[in-house]
Amino acid sequence: GFQLFRMMTMVLLIVISLSFYSPYAGHLVLGLFFLHCLWHLCMTFQHPDHATSVRNASLEFFGVLYVSSIFGFLNPILSLGVFGRPSLLLLFLIVSLGDTVAYFAGSAFGRSKIAPHISPKKTREGAAAALISSGIVSVIWYFWMYPGARNARVAAAILLVSLLVSLLAQLGDLFESVLKRAQSKKDSGSLLPGHGGVLDRTDGLAFAAPAFFIFLRYILEMIQ
């Protein structure tokens, strides 16, 4: 109980720091890491199993950073002026629609497995279908956001970053499968019956959301 509370508190602090563009976000992470290690050091005094203590400390802090990367960039994207809400919608469409398209296309046409020892149902055909759907969605989004003037560089950049985000989302999905395999788990939770848990529905954001935010915040502004 206290372990979960401690981890969720660290996640909340990191997400809040990222949401307000705090220049102290890096300092906060380092400070939390120090306190986290100090806590496990104190626990080692009571149970002097050094290998287990280091392993638990590493896994817990990794879990904090992993969950923070999923949710920590959503509010910063939402806060990007008039582009915030449409951009967040595009991100969710790429990740969720790509996941759905990959599943159905893989079930119908899938022949070549990507990594059967990690995720037996994922196929190259499904991955390709997800990329195609992301490209289509990004084109529709571009014409919706730029109904008047057209900018070929912006259109090309949005298309390319959408394909990259789709690829990263699929890699994030595979990465979460690796984590579940390492813990001998089929699902990440039971909150969403039939969907494998909350992390199984949001795991693609772990890699996709940070990359998408960097594009919107630092790259799109330069090429417009």
N, C-alpha and C positions, 0 to 999 in steps of 0.2 A: 504494500500500500504506500509506504513512504517513498520507496524507490520510484514508483510511477509518479507520485506527486512531485518529487524532486526533478525528474526528467521533464514533466509537462511544464513546470515552472521555468526551466531553462529554455524550453522551446518557446514559451510565451514571451519571455524577455527578448530573445533573439528576433522573433517575428515583429514585436513592437519596435525594436530598434531599427530593423530594416524598413518598416512602414513609414517611419518619420525621417528617413534619410540621415540618421544620426551619424556624425563623423566618428562617434565613439563605438560604433558597432563592432569593429575589430577588437578594440580594447575590452568590450563586454565579453566577447567570445573567449579571449585569452583569460580574462578574470574568472569566468565560469569554469574554464578548463582547469585553472589552478585550484579553485575551491573543490571541484569534482575530484581531482587527484588527491587533494588533502583529505577529503572525506574517506576515500578508499584506503589511504595510508592509515588513518585512524582505525578503520575496520581491521586492517592487517595486524594491528597490535593485539586485537582480541582473537583473531583467527589467522595465525601466521602461515597461511598458504599463499606464498608470493605469486606463483604462476596464476592461480585462480583469481586473485585480487587484480592483477594487471589485466587479465583477459576480461573480467567483468567491467572494469573501468573503461577499457577501450571500446567494448561493445555498447555500453550505455552512452558514452559521449558520441560515438558514431551514430547511434540511433537518434540522438538529439539533433545533430547536424542534418541527418537525412530527412527527418520530418520537417525541420525548419526550411529546408530547401524546397519542399513541396508547397508549403503554405506561405512562406515568408516573402515571396515575390508577387503574390496576387494583389495585395493592396497597393504596393508601389506601381504596378501596371494600371490599376484602376484610377490612380491619382494623376495620370499623365494627361491632364486637361481634357479637351473634347475627344481625344483619341482613346481615353482610358477605357470606358465601357465597351466600345466596339472592339478594341484590341483584346480585351479580356474575353469577349465573346468569341473572337477568332481563335484564341488559344484553346478555349474549351472545345470548340468545334473540331479543331485539328486533332486534339487528343482523344476526345470521346467518340467522335464520328470515325476517326481512323481506327480506333480499337474495335468498334462495331463492324466496320467494313472488312477489316482484316479477319475477323472471326467468321463472317458469313462467306467471304471469298475463299478463305482457307478451307472451310468445311465443304464448299462446293467444288473448288478447282485445285485445292492444295495437293501437291504431290511431293515436293521437296521440303523436308524438314529443315528448319534453321539450326536448332540446337535441341535435339530430342532428349538428351540427358538432362536438360534444364527445363524446357517447356515443350512437351511432346506434341501439342496442338498447333504450335506456331509454324507457319510455312512461309517460304519465299514468295509464293503467289499472293498470300494474304498481306505480307509486308508491302509488296508492290502495289496492291490495290489500295492500301492505306495511303501510300505516297501519292497516288493518282487522285484520290478523293481530297487530300489536303491541297493539292495544286488547284483543283476545281473550286474548292471553297475559297482559297485565297484570291482567285480571279474574281469570283462573285463579290467578295468583300471589297476588293479594290474598286470595282465599278460602283459599289454602293457608297464608299467613302469619298470617291473622287468623281462625282457625277458630271462635273463640267470639264475643267482643264485636265489634261492627261500628262503624265510624266513617265517616260519610258524607263528611266533609271529607277524610279520609285516602284513601278510595277514589277520590274525584274527583281529588285531587291526583296519585295514582299513575297514573290513567288519562291525565290530561292530560300528565304528564311523559313517559309512555311514547310518546304520540303525538309529542311534541316530540323525544324521543330518536330515534324512527324517522325523522322528517323530517331531523334533523341528520345521521343516519347516511347517508341518501341524498345529502344535500348533500356530505358528506365523500367519498362514492364519486365524485360528479361532480367534486369538486375534484381528486381524485387523477387522474381522467381528463384534466383540464386540464393537470396537471403532465406526464403522459405525452405528451400532444399537443405540449406545448412542447418536449419533448426528442425528439420523433419516435419514441416507443417504443410498442409494442403492449402489452407486459406489463412489470410492475415487476421481474420476476426470473424465474429458471428453477428455483428450489428446489422449487416445487409444480407439476409438469407438468400442463397442462390447466386450471390455476386462475389463471394469470397472475402468480404470485409471491406472496410473503408479504404485501406491502403491499396487493395487490388483495383479499386475504381480510380484512384488518384496517383498511382505510382508513376505514371508517365510524366507527371508534372515535375518530378524530382530533377530531371535533366532538362526538360523542355522549358519550364518557366524561367529559370535564371537566364538561359540563352536568349529567350524571347524578350525579356526585360532589357538586357544589354543592347539588343538590336534597336528596340524602340527608344531607349534613353540616349544612346550615344551614336548610333549609326544612321538611323532614319532621318534624324534632324540635320545631319551633314549633307545628305544627298538630295534633300527636298529643294 
